Each structure stands twice: as C-alpha cells, then as structure tokens.
Amino acid sequence: MDEHLSTRRALRRPEGQTTLLAATSEPRLRTEVLHFHTSGSLEFWDLTDLAREVVSRSGVRHGQVTVHSLHTTTSIVVNEAETGFFNDFRRLLEEVVPTERYYEHDDHEVRTENIQEDELLNGHAHCGQMLAGSASVTIPVVEGELLLGTWQRVMFLELDQARERRVAFHAQGA
C-alpha cells in the first residue's frame, strides 16, 4: 500500500497549546491561536470541535467564526471527513503536484526573494496549497452553533512536511 494511504481511521484532532490573543464583550469577539505539530505531508487534522469551543468561549450567538492558517504550505478546507476521500485526494495531489520534479521556488540559483537560511525544498507544497484550498474559511454561527452541513468538517491540511504549525480562530458577532 502507498505510504500516504492510510488504513481506515478517524480524523485526528490536533494536540497543542491554545493562546488567547484578544477578547471583548462588546462587541463579542475572541481570537485564539492553536500551536501544534504535524507529522507528515498530506495530513488532514480536524479543527471542527476547536472552532466550536472558541465560539462557545466567545459567547457569540449570531455571527461567524474564521479559521485561518498562518502558513503558505497548508490549507483550511471544509469537506467530508472520510478516509476514502482523503486517500483519493492525496493520490490526486501527488499526480498533479509531484514532489519529484523541478520547481523554480526550490532553485536557489534563480530565486532571489523570501529566502531563509534553513530554506526547505517545498515548491510542491506551495503549488498544492493554491490548488487545495485557502488559508482561511469563515463559517456562519447561528444560535451559538456552527452552520455546517451534515457531513462537513473544518480541516487543516498539511501539504509540506512535519512542522510546527499555528491556526487562528476568530469568532465575532452578537
């Protein structure tokens, strides 16, 4: 079996520390950042319950919550949490954005912007992010609950490699 294909298992909730950045009661507003560590490329992490918890702590009854990744090689997506879908999507991304090809982003003889001393070769992850989704999703909150469809989950998608990651949750409303 392909190393990226998993056996049937539940979507995981990230384990990590949450930091409160801002909170007000008028208007109701709460921003928290989750710090956690991913363990590999093409992983899906379930943020749905964390988003619900931030909304609950905020006291927002009617408004919205935005879930935002602070990274350019990850995506926040809303979709069905089903292992077959995850495996299908991993195969699709590996076909469309293979890791073993030339990416100008990784060519330090050509690239001149935004280079760090410990730069990773991750052009594939940047391209995958542009195809996979967005850095943020905003979900309506009605009667204190996330307005999601029956099978919808809010997920963090790692497109690079095992790394320290941060996700912001921003709830606002009345």
N, CA, C and O of each residue as an XYZ file, in Angstrom:
696
protein
N       0.845     -1.184      0.000
C       0.000      0.000      0.000
C       0.886      1.240      0.000
O       1.912      1.271      0.678
N       0.499      2.249     -0.747
C       1.232      3.510     -0.822
C       1.415      4.076      0.585
O       0.505      3.982      1.409
N       2.583      4.664      0.871
C       2.857      5.158      2.214
C       1.902      6.267      2.655
O       1.688      6.440      3.855
N       1.318      7.027      1.713
C       0.397      8.096      2.069
C      -1.021      7.582      2.296
O      -1.849      8.289      2.871
N      -1.302      6.388      1.862
C      -2.642      5.849      2.038
C      -2.749      5.246      3.429
O      -1.896      4.468      3.855
N      -3.776      5.609      4.101
C      -3.934      5.118      5.465
C      -4.960      4.002      5.501
O      -5.784      3.856      4.598
N      -4.893      3.230      6.550
C      -5.969      2.291      6.796
C      -7.150      3.101      7.308
O      -7.005      4.290      7.590
N      -8.289      2.493      7.429
C      -9.471      3.210      7.906
C      -9.229      3.672      9.344
O      -9.055      2.856     10.249
N      -9.222      4.987      9.540
C      -9.050      5.533     10.876
C      -9.737      6.883     10.956
O      -9.947      7.551      9.944
N     -10.078      7.270     12.158
C     -10.788      8.531     12.356
C      -9.869      9.716     12.091
O      -8.651      9.628     12.246
N     -10.470     10.808     11.694
C      -9.760     12.066     11.543
C      -9.283     12.509     12.919
O     -10.023     12.420     13.898
N      -8.046     12.986     12.990
C      -7.476     13.348     14.286
C      -7.648     14.826     14.605
O      -7.592     15.687     13.727
N      -7.857     15.089     15.882
C      -7.857     16.449     16.404
C      -6.422     16.775     16.802
O      -5.761     15.957     17.442
N      -5.929     17.962     16.431
C      -4.544     18.287     16.813
C      -4.411     18.495     18.317
O      -5.283     19.075     18.964
N      -3.314     18.013     18.845
C      -2.977     18.221     20.250
C      -2.034     19.405     20.289
O      -1.027     19.424     19.581
N      -2.347     20.378     21.099
C      -1.465     21.531     21.174
C      -1.962     22.559     22.149
O      -3.012     22.407     22.773
N      -1.180     23.611     22.266
C      -1.464     24.707     23.177
C      -2.245     25.798     22.458
O      -1.900     26.176     21.338
N      -3.301     26.307     23.100
C      -4.070     27.421     22.549
C      -3.734     28.674     23.340
O      -3.697     28.655     24.570
N      -3.489     29.769     22.617
C      -3.159     31.047     23.226
C      -4.246     32.065     22.892
O      -4.622     32.212     21.730
N      -4.749     32.764     23.899
C      -5.733     33.812     23.688
C      -5.006     35.070     23.227
O      -4.088     35.540     23.898
N      -5.418     35.620     22.072
C      -4.821     36.847     21.568
C      -5.675     38.069     21.890
O      -5.141     39.135     22.198
N      -7.004     37.921     21.821
C      -7.889     39.058     22.070
C      -9.266     38.553     22.456
O      -9.709     37.499     22.001
N      -9.939     39.325     23.307
C     -11.313     39.010     23.666
C     -11.992     40.284     24.144
O     -11.436     41.031     24.950
N     -13.202     40.528     23.641
C     -14.014     41.650     24.105
C     -15.449     41.162     24.264
O     -15.860     40.177     23.652
N     -16.205     41.880     25.106
C     -17.603     41.503     25.281
C     -18.539     42.388     24.465
O     -19.643     41.953     24.136
N     -18.145     43.603     24.129
C     -18.954     44.496     23.288
C     -18.066     45.180     22.276
O     -17.362     46.120     22.644
N     -18.055     44.776     21.052
C     -18.799     43.639     20.501
C     -18.156     42.322     20.940
O     -17.005     42.292     21.375
N     -18.914     41.244     20.819
C     -18.373     39.920     21.163
C     -17.319     39.547     20.121
O     -17.570     39.514     18.916
N     -16.146     39.272     20.644
C     -15.003     38.983     19.776
C     -14.025     38.127     20.559
O     -13.759     38.393     21.731
N     -13.488     37.101     19.912
C     -12.466     36.273     20.568
C     -11.542     35.729     19.492
O     -11.993     35.187     18.482
N     -10.237     35.880     19.721
C      -9.226     35.340     18.812
C      -8.264     34.475     19.616
O      -7.645     34.931     20.578
N      -8.154     33.217     19.199
C      -7.225     32.278     19.827
C      -6.353     31.666     18.745
O      -6.773     31.532     17.595
N      -5.129     31.293     19.122
C      -4.222     30.625     18.189
C      -3.839     29.273     18.769
O      -3.412     29.169     19.919
N      -3.999     28.251     17.959
C      -3.591     26.894     18.318
C      -2.195     26.647     17.775
O      -1.933     26.891     16.597
N      -1.294     26.164     18.628
C       0.054     25.759     18.233
C       0.104     24.234     18.308
O      -0.193     23.655     19.353
N       0.480     23.582     17.205
C       0.569     22.124     17.215
C       1.618     21.673     16.202
O       2.138     22.476     15.428
N       1.919     20.381     16.221
C       2.940     19.810     15.359
C       2.301     18.765     14.443
O       1.637     17.841     14.912
N       2.506     18.922     13.140
C       2.029     17.909     12.209
C       3.082     16.807     12.119
O       4.218     16.988     12.557
N       2.699     15.669     11.550
C       3.650     14.558     11.497
C       4.009     14.134     10.082
O       4.786     13.197      9.901
N       3.453     14.812      9.062
C       3.836     14.465      7.702
C       2.983     15.160      6.669
O       2.003     15.834      6.988
N       3.378     14.980      5.427
C       2.694     15.623      4.308
C       1.343     14.970      4.029
O       1.140     13.779      4.265
N       0.431     15.790      3.521
C      -0.900     15.363      3.096
C      -1.722     14.778      4.243
O      -2.476     13.821      4.068
N      -1.556     15.379      5.417
C      -2.353     15.010      6.592
C      -3.540     15.946      6.732
O      -3.442     17.142      6.460
N      -4.650     15.392      7.156
C      -5.835     16.172      7.491
C      -5.999     16.156      9.007
O      -5.904     15.104      9.639
N      -6.245     17.324      9.582
C      -6.456     17.465     11.023
C      -7.821     18.119     11.246
O      -8.149     19.107     10.588
N      -8.607     17.582     12.157
C      -9.968     18.061     12.401
C      -9.975     19.246     13.364
O      -9.573     19.119     14.520
N     -10.433     20.396     12.878
C     -10.499     21.622     13.680
C     -11.933     21.976     14.092
O     -12.155     22.988     14.755
N     -12.894     21.152     13.704
C     -14.301     21.482     13.903
C     -14.635     21.728     15.368
O     -15.223     22.757     15.702
N     -14.276     20.812     16.233
C     -14.625     20.976     17.648
C     -13.864     22.130     18.283
O     -14.395     22.803     19.167
N     -12.634     22.371     17.851
C     -11.889     23.525     18.362
C     -12.593     24.824     17.979
O     -12.688     25.740     18.796
N     -13.088     24.909     16.739
C     -13.830     26.099     16.314
C     -15.087     26.258     17.166
O     -15.421     27.369     17.577
N     -15.780     25.160     17.431
C     -16.982     25.217     18.281
C     -16.642     25.706     19.691
O     -17.386     26.493     20.275
N     -15.529     25.242     20.226
C     -15.121     25.646     21.575
C     -14.795     27.132     21.644
O     -15.146     27.795     22.620
N     -14.133     27.663     20.626
C     -13.824     29.096     20.601
C     -15.116     29.905     20.520
O     -15.261     30.914     21.212
N     -16.059     29.469     19.676
C     -17.355     30.154     19.585
C     -18.045     30.127     20.946
O     -18.594     31.141     21.378
N     -18.026     29.001     21.617
C     -18.658     28.891     22.935
C     -17.999     29.848     23.934
O     -18.696     30.554     24.662
N     -16.666     29.876     23.975
C     -15.962     30.769     24.896
C     -16.200     32.239     24.559
O     -16.150     33.095     25.442
N     -16.457     32.534     23.283
C     -16.663     33.921     22.858
C     -18.027     34.452     23.274
O     -18.199     35.659     23.440
N     -19.001     33.555     23.444
C     -20.357     33.972     23.740
C     -21.134     34.421     22.511
O     -22.257     34.910     22.634
N     -20.545     34.259     21.319
C     -21.231     34.653     20.082
C     -22.412     33.716     19.856
O     -22.251     32.495     19.849
N     -23.594     34.289     19.672
C     -24.800     33.528     19.367
C     -25.126     33.604     17.882
O     -25.565     32.625     17.278
N     -24.902     34.798     17.293
C     -25.163     35.025     15.871
C     -23.983     35.805     15.317
O     -23.707     36.921     15.757
N     -23.293     35.221     14.359
C     -22.120     35.883     13.784
C     -21.366     34.928     12.894
O     -21.935     34.283     12.014
N     -20.069     34.850     13.141
C     -19.233     33.988     12.313
C     -17.946     33.646     13.043
O     -17.533     34.323     13.984
N     -17.336     32.581     12.577
C     -16.001     32.218     13.044
C     -15.129     31.998     11.808
O     -15.513     31.311     10.862
N     -13.957     32.599     11.849
C     -12.976     32.401     10.788
C     -11.874     31.511     11.336
O     -11.372     31.735     12.438
N     -11.500     30.498     10.558
C     -10.392     29.612     10.898
C      -9.311     29.896      9.864
O      -9.539     29.744      8.664
N      -8.129     30.311     10.329
C      -7.087     30.820      9.435
C      -5.737     30.180      9.742
O      -5.272     30.219     10.881
N      -5.111     29.593      8.731
C      -3.760     29.060      8.860
C      -2.758     30.189      8.654
O      -2.937     31.036      7.778
N      -1.712     30.197      9.458
C      -0.678     31.223      9.359
C       0.511     30.738      8.527
O       1.649     31.147      8.758
N       0.233     29.862      7.553
C       1.305     29.257      6.752
C       0.922     29.208      5.278
O      -0.259     29.155      4.936
N       1.929     29.227      4.408
C       1.679     29.225      2.960
C       1.740     27.831      2.347
O       1.547     27.682      1.141
N       2.003     26.821      3.148
C       2.040     25.450      2.623
C       1.025     24.557      3.333
O       1.229     23.353      3.486
N      -0.076     25.181      3.763
C      -1.191     24.459      4.371
C      -2.488     25.068      3.857
O      -2.488     26.171      3.311
N      -3.579     24.358      4.029
C      -4.897     24.872      3.653
C      -5.896     24.554      4.748
O      -5.755     23.577      5.485
N      -6.908     25.404      4.835
C      -8.074     25.128      5.669
C      -9.194     24.779      4.704
O      -9.507     25.554      3.800
N      -9.789     23.626      4.891
C     -10.819     23.149      3.974
C     -12.052     22.701      4.757
O     -11.965     22.293      5.915
N     -13.189     22.788      4.096
C     -14.436     22.246      4.643
C     -14.877     21.160      3.680
O     -15.145     21.424      2.508
N     -14.950     19.940      4.184
C     -15.336     18.817      3.344
C     -15.727     17.661      4.239
O     -15.782     17.795      5.462
N     -15.996     16.536      3.626
C     -16.368     15.318      4.346
C     -15.121     14.659      4.917
O     -14.102     14.555      4.234
N     -15.198     14.219      6.156
C     -14.091     13.522      6.802
C     -14.284     12.021      6.597
O     -14.856     11.331      7.441
N     -13.800     11.537      5.470
C     -13.955     10.132      5.120
C     -12.632      9.648      4.550
O     -12.084     10.265      3.637
N     -12.125      8.565      5.074
C     -10.795      8.086      4.719
C     -10.633      7.853      3.231
O      -9.581      8.172      2.676
N     -11.643      7.306      2.566
C     -11.547      7.095      1.123
C     -11.350      8.403      0.374
O     -10.546      8.472     -0.556
N     -12.082      9.446      0.775
C     -11.888     10.763      0.163
C     -10.474     11.271      0.411
O      -9.825     11.766     -0.510
N      -9.988     11.154      1.655
C      -8.627     11.618      1.960
C      -7.611     10.921      1.063
O      -6.730     11.566      0.495
N      -7.738      9.600      0.936
C      -6.800      8.842      0.097
C      -6.918      9.236     -1.369
O      -5.903      9.363     -2.055
N      -8.140      9.432     -1.860
C      -8.342      9.875     -3.239
C      -7.689     11.240     -3.463
O      -7.023     11.455     -4.476
N      -7.881     12.158     -2.518
C      -7.322     13.499     -2.670
C      -5.794     13.473     -2.611
O      -5.128     14.194     -3.355
N      -5.240     12.636     -1.722
C      -3.770     12.500     -1.662
C      -3.222     12.010     -2.997
O      -2.239     12.551     -3.502
N      -3.857     10.983     -3.573
C      -3.404     10.465     -4.876
C      -3.501     11.537     -5.950
O      -2.591     11.695     -6.764
N      -4.616     12.279     -5.949
C      -4.802     13.340     -6.935
C      -3.699     14.401     -6.817
O      -3.107     14.790     -7.823
N      -3.424     14.866     -5.603
C      -2.375     15.875     -5.441
C      -1.004     15.341     -5.831
O      -0.209     16.063     -6.432
N      -0.716     14.086     -5.497
C       0.571     13.506     -5.879
C       0.719     13.414     -7.393
O       1.829     13.523     -7.913
N      -0.388     13.215     -8.107
C      -0.345     13.177     -9.571
C      -0.188     14.575    -10.160
O       0.599     14.780    -11.085
N      -0.936     15.532     -9.625
C      -0.951     16.884    -10.184
C       0.271     17.689     -9.747
O       0.799     18.482    -10.528
N       0.724     17.495     -8.511
C       1.842     18.246     -7.957
C       2.854     17.263     -7.342
O       2.968     17.175     -6.120
N       3.584     16.527     -8.190
C       4.530     15.546     -7.642
C       5.709     16.231     -6.941
O       6.145     17.308     -7.348
N       6.207     15.605     -5.903
C       7.346     16.185     -5.180
C       8.637     16.086     -5.993
O       9.510     16.946     -5.881
N       8.756     15.055     -6.800
C       9.983     14.812     -7.560
C       9.935     15.433     -8.950
O       9.924     14.719     -9.952
N       9.908     16.749     -9.012
C      10.007     17.454    -10.282
C      10.655     18.799    -10.012
O      10.857     19.168     -8.855
N      10.978     19.523    -11.046
C      11.608     20.832    -10.898
C      10.574     21.883    -10.496
O       9.525     22.010    -11.127
N      10.889     22.637     -9.430
C      10.115     23.799     -9.019
C      11.086     24.968     -8.904
O      12.063     24.897     -8.159
N      10.820     26.030     -9.634
C      11.688     27.199     -9.611
C      11.816     27.754     -8.193
O      12.859     28.296     -7.829
N      10.769     27.620     -7.403
C      10.790     28.055     -5.998
C      11.958     27.410     -5.237
O      12.537     28.023     -4.340
N      12.291     26.190     -5.599
C      13.351     25.451     -4.904
C      14.741     25.688     -5.495
O      15.730     25.213     -4.938
N      14.831     26.396     -6.585
C      16.101     26.631     -7.281
C      16.727     27.926     -6.767
O      16.362     29.018     -7.202
N      17.661     27.793     -5.848
C      18.268     28.966     -5.224
C      19.287     29.658     -6.114
O      19.836     30.693     -5.735
N      19.543     29.107     -7.279
C      20.352     29.794     -8.281
C      19.502     30.836     -9.016
O      20.031     31.800     -9.568
N      18.187     30.633     -9.016
C      17.262     31.508     -9.734
C      16.468     32.387     -8.761
O      16.286     33.580     -9.003
N      16.007     31.804     -7.684
C      15.140     32.511     -6.743
C      15.927     33.527     -5.922
O      17.025     33.246     -5.443
N      15.341     34.712     -5.771
C      16.031     35.772     -5.021
C      15.190     36.352     -3.887
O      15.721     37.112     -3.078
N      13.894     36.024     -3.794
C      13.038     36.626     -2.772
C      12.697     35.633     -1.663
O      12.608     34.424     -1.876
N      12.509     36.199     -0.468
C      11.980     35.465      0.686
C      12.742     34.180      0.997
O      12.126     33.158      1.302
N      14.039     34.215      0.926
C      14.846     33.021      1.212
C      15.330     33.075      2.655
O      15.830     34.099      3.122
N      15.172     31.959      3.348
C      15.666     31.815      4.712
C      16.919     30.946      4.697
O      17.166     30.205      3.746
N      17.694     31.048      5.751
C      18.932     30.266      5.856
C      18.654     28.761      5.835
O      19.406     28.000      5.225
N      17.581     28.331      6.494
C      17.234     26.907      6.577
C      16.089     26.558      5.623
O      15.221     25.750      5.956
N      16.092     27.164      4.448
C      15.015     27.017      3.456
C      14.772     25.560      3.084
O      15.707     24.818      2.783
N      13.503     25.163      3.110
C      13.115     23.815      2.715
C      12.824     23.776      1.219
O      12.462     24.790      0.622
N      12.984     22.614      0.625
C      12.576     22.413     -0.762
C      11.110     22.015     -0.744
O      10.773     20.846     -0.559
N      10.247     22.997     -0.938
C       8.820     22.736     -0.787
C       7.963     23.445     -1.839
O       6.828     23.834     -1.565
N       8.511     23.608     -3.030
C       7.744     24.208     -4.119
C       6.453     23.456     -4.376
O       5.422     24.060     -4.669
N       6.510     22.127     -4.265
C       5.303     21.317     -4.462
C       4.216     21.680     -3.457
O       3.036     21.701     -3.806
N       4.598     21.967     -2.212
C       3.618     22.293     -1.178
C       2.966     23.650     -1.436
O       1.771     23.820     -1.193
N       3.739     24.609     -1.924
C       3.161     25.912     -2.264
C       2.173     25.773     -3.426
O       1.088     26.353     -3.393
N       2.546     25.012     -4.439
C       1.637     24.792     -5.579
C       0.400     24.026     -5.139
O      -0.708     24.343     -5.569
N       0.572     23.031     -4.295
C      -0.560     22.258     -3.789
C      -1.531     23.122     -3.012
O      -2.744     22.934     -3.108
N      -1.009     24.075     -2.238
C      -1.880     24.964     -1.466
C      -2.765     25.794     -2.380
O      -3.934     26.025     -2.072
N      -2.221     26.241     -3.493
C      -3.014     27.047     -4.430
C      -4.152     26.226     -5.038
O      -5.184     26.780     -5.416
N      -3.967     24.912     -5.134
C      -4.993     24.038     -5.699
C      -5.952     23.485     -4.647
O      -7.129     23.258     -4.927
N      -5.443     23.272     -3.445
C      -6.206     22.553     -2.423
C      -7.244     23.388     -1.699
O      -8.240     22.846     -1.220
N      -7.042     24.662     -1.608
C      -7.998     25.442     -0.836
C      -7.498     26.826     -0.564
O      -6.942     27.491     -1.438
N      -7.699     27.252      0.648
C      -7.402     28.617      1.037
C      -6.718     28.619      2.394
O      -6.696     27.608      3.097
N      -6.164     29.761      2.749
C      -5.580     29.900      4.077
C      -6.668     30.035      5.143
O      -6.402     29.821      6.325
N      -7.900     30.390      4.733
C      -8.979     30.650      5.693
C     -10.320     30.150      5.193
O     -10.558     30.035      3.991
N     -11.190     29.854      6.149
C     -12.613     29.660      5.865
C     -13.390     30.417      6.943
O     -12.940     30.537      8.083
N     -14.553     30.919      6.567
C     -15.440     31.593      7.509
C     -16.758     30.843      7.516
O     -17.344     30.570      6.468
N     -17.213     30.515      8.720
C     -18.417     29.722      8.896
C     -19.442     30.542      9.685
O     -19.108     31.097     10.731
N     -20.672     30.625      9.204
C     -21.708     31.335      9.968
C     -21.975     30.642     11.312
O     -21.877     29.422     11.437
N     -22.313     31.463     12.303
C     -22.713     30.962     13.616
C     -24.154     31.407     13.847
O     -24.463     32.597     13.790
N     -25.036     30.434     14.109
C     -26.456     30.703     14.347
C     -26.851     30.007     15.650
O     -26.633     28.807     15.815
N     -27.429     30.770     16.565
C     -27.817     30.229     17.873
C     -26.626     29.557     18.573
O     -26.786     28.545     19.255
N     -25.435     30.135     18.393
C     -24.235     29.633     19.058
C     -23.618     28.395     18.428
O     -22.655     27.846     18.963
N     -24.157     27.947     17.295
C     -23.674     26.732     16.638
C     -23.093     27.046     15.264
O     -23.575     27.937     14.565
N     -22.048     26.303     14.884
C     -21.504     26.433     13.534
C     -22.546     25.948     12.536
O     -23.156     24.898     12.736
N     -22.753     26.698     11.474
C     -23.720     26.327     10.451
C     -22.987     25.483      9.406
O     -22.485     26.000      8.408
N     -22.937     24.170      9.661
C     -22.267     23.212      8.780
C     -23.275     22.171      8.312
O     -24.235     21.856      9.016
N     -23.044     21.643      7.114
C     -23.868     20.566      6.603
C     -23.602     19.275      7.353
O     -22.653     19.182      8.132
N     -24.435     18.287      7.118
C     -24.386     17.011      7.838
C     -22.992     16.404      7.887
O     -22.549     15.969      8.950
N     -22.297     16.367      6.763
C     -21.007     15.691      6.705
C     -19.822     16.649      6.738
O     -18.673     16.206      6.713
N     -20.078     17.934      6.792
C     -18.978     18.899      6.717
C     -18.179     18.967      8.010
O     -18.731     18.984      9.111
N     -16.853     19.004      7.839
C     -15.909     19.198      8.932
C     -14.940     20.293      8.502
O     -14.666     20.454      7.313
N     -14.431     21.033      9.454
C     -13.411     22.053      9.200
C     -12.067     21.380      9.436
O     -11.793     20.884     10.529
N     -11.229     21.369      8.396
C      -9.980     20.606      8.485
C      -8.773     21.435      8.085
O      -8.853     22.312      7.225
N      -7.663     21.140      8.724
C      -6.353     21.685      8.399
C      -5.654     20.646      7.540
O      -5.602     19.472      7.905
N      -5.119     21.062      6.412
C      -4.417     20.152      5.511
C      -2.949     20.538      5.447
O      -2.608     21.634      5.003
N      -2.083     19.639      5.891
C      -0.629     19.832      5.801
C      -0.173     19.400      4.421
O      -0.417     18.263      4.016
N       0.485     20.289      3.695
C       0.956     19.988      2.347
C       2.474     19.884      2.266
O       3.009     19.507      1.224
N       3.166     20.206      3.331
C       4.628     20.218      3.319
C       5.169     18.972      4.019
O       5.123     17.882      3.449
N       5.664     19.109      5.201
C       6.230     18.004      5.965
C       5.955     18.247      7.438
O       5.353     19.259      7.795
N       6.385     17.338      8.294
C       6.177     17.514      9.727
C       6.764     18.858     10.153
O       7.948     19.128      9.950
N       5.911     19.694     10.749
C       6.337     21.047     11.131
C       5.512     21.546     12.310
O       4.435     21.023     12.597
N       6.026     22.547     12.976
C       5.248     23.298     13.956
C       4.291     24.188     13.181
O       4.694     24.847     12.222
N       3.027     24.214     13.585
C       2.020     24.975     12.854
C       1.168     25.808     13.809
O       1.068     25.517     15.001
N       0.554     26.861     13.243
C      -0.342     27.731     14.004
C      -1.618     27.962     13.205
O      -1.582     28.191     11.996
N      -2.742     27.898     13.905
C      -4.039     28.167     13.303
C      -4.765     29.157     14.211
O      -4.850     28.951     15.422
N      -5.290     30.240     13.614
C      -6.049     31.233     14.363
C      -7.542     30.968     14.210
O      -8.021     30.608     13.134
N      -8.266     31.154     15.314
C      -9.723     31.060     15.353
C     -10.223     32.429     15.797
O      -9.839     32.924     16.857
N     -11.081     33.039     14.982
C     -11.579     34.385     15.276
C     -13.102     34.381     15.213
O     -13.686     34.320     14.131
N     -13.736     34.446     16.375
C     -15.204     34.470     16.455
C     -15.654     35.902     16.705
O     -15.075     36.612     17.527
N     -16.693     36.318     15.985
C     -17.241     37.663     16.198
C     -18.723     37.667     15.916
O     -19.212     36.895     15.091
N     -19.433     38.535     16.599
C     -20.866     38.656     16.397
C     -21.575     39.120     17.637
O     -20.971     39.708     18.533
N     -22.847     38.855     17.684
C     -23.680     39.292     18.820
C     -24.038     38.115     19.700
O     -24.731     38.283     20.703
